[in-house]
Amino acid sequence: MTLTSLIVFPLAVSFLLAWLRNDRTIRLVTLAAGFVEMALAFPLIGFDIHATGFQFVEQVPWVPQWGLSYYLGIDGISLLMILLTILLLPLCVLCSWNYIGKRVKEFHICMLLMIAVCIGVFAALDMVLFYVFWEAMLVPMFLIIAVWGGPRRKYASIKFIVYTLAASTLLLVAIIAFYFQTGTFAIPVIMESEFSFRFQFWAFLALALAFAVKVPMFPFHTWLPAAHVEAPTAGSVLLASVLLKMGTYGFLRFCLPMTPDASVYFAPLMIAISIASIIYGGLVALGQKDMKKLIAYSSVAHMGFVTLGIFVFTTRGIEGAVFQMLNHGITTGALFMLVGAIYERTHSREIADNLGLAKYLPAYIGFFGLFSMSSLGFPGTNSFVGEALVLIGAFQNNVIVGALAIPGAMLAAAYMLRLLQKLAWGAPSAGKELPDLDRREWAYILPLAVLVLYLGLAPTLTRLTIDASIPKTIKRVQTVLQDKRPDLVTHMSVSIPMSRQGVQ
């Protein structure tokens, strides 16, 4: 019942908050709930990193006559995503402590609901259950943007809900189609089922469009900058660190194992879109004046690396993609927290209004420098491991694909160093001396900084955690590439040359 407790506990606390009236008590109870949630996750240390199947499985018939069941389980990939989600709850409470001044109770209820349904998404092994959690996530995030967001919150929240609901409709169509083909909603069963290429073609399109909007991939990204800019700090953190990962998680859990032929067929297109996301996101980020918008566009580029790693179909590429999912959640979440911290001091996110901060805020600039180095993939930080593995996987696949992704890494260095230089050493623009980070801000930044260095310097445990899950994820795709459908390989070699020898 470990996974169920991780979902039910935040829901139960959200109901408890409805009876509380004092804002400080509500914040303290939610913060305590975050630490209790971590304690409830303690049994997950028993996860067997060598086992290839799903673990901590819980299955109870839900609507047996329709083949529905309450079916949970995790592999190494979903384990990392769940642990990241749990870690963010107390950190988001702390970074919102002063920022959220109205409807405090409702805000914390929305955060707890978000955590519960996001864990549900990563743990669900029934397609309908997955869809229920996937849809349920939209409501609290919509409210967080619409109620506690910036001046254009209505526009941003409506754009967010329209894009994601439209994408969800395609996901539902795909789920129904799989049910009619197999007679079950059980994800492990469907992952092992055989489908015709015609069916896979349409199923992949529906799934890929649904997940591409969520990632978001270029050109389906336009909802993201508005949502990030208008959302409060905790909303931006949850959006960047968890919600975007649902799209790439969907590619790994659904597209590759369930539609292997179509995944191979569409791989050149997906690789091209991924590279376009990397370059486009980097170029647009380079021209931004608003710090939040800059980080939002950098997310488009970083997530492009993730999808690139997935669709090059190499072990190193998939490893890098999962690493990058985790790393982006840590690094970008921390950068949004730091932008929120400076906004509380200067009431502006414009770069020009926050120059020369090193004079007054050395600790702040120190952390900003660390996370900026991580964001651009500096050696010794966590993002270096993920991007390096993705690039190795891309070059293993094809030299041209790898070479096309290189400018993205250079752009990341350009826009992050430009931002860091202006914030640290520009002519001071603040009218008065600003206070450096206080104990509360240290409490939510320091754990993420430790993770940046730990994952960058000692990535072995993380790699071992996901290693057993990767062969299961790409086994059928590699079969298509090597033996089963040489016609598809031939097609791909015409579009973008693919090296079969590079597949490991």
Summary of the structure (lengths in Angstrom):
residues: 504
radius of gyration: 21.8
end to end distance: 36.4
largest distance: 69.3
contacts: 1941
relative contact order: 0.10
helix: 77%
strand: 4%
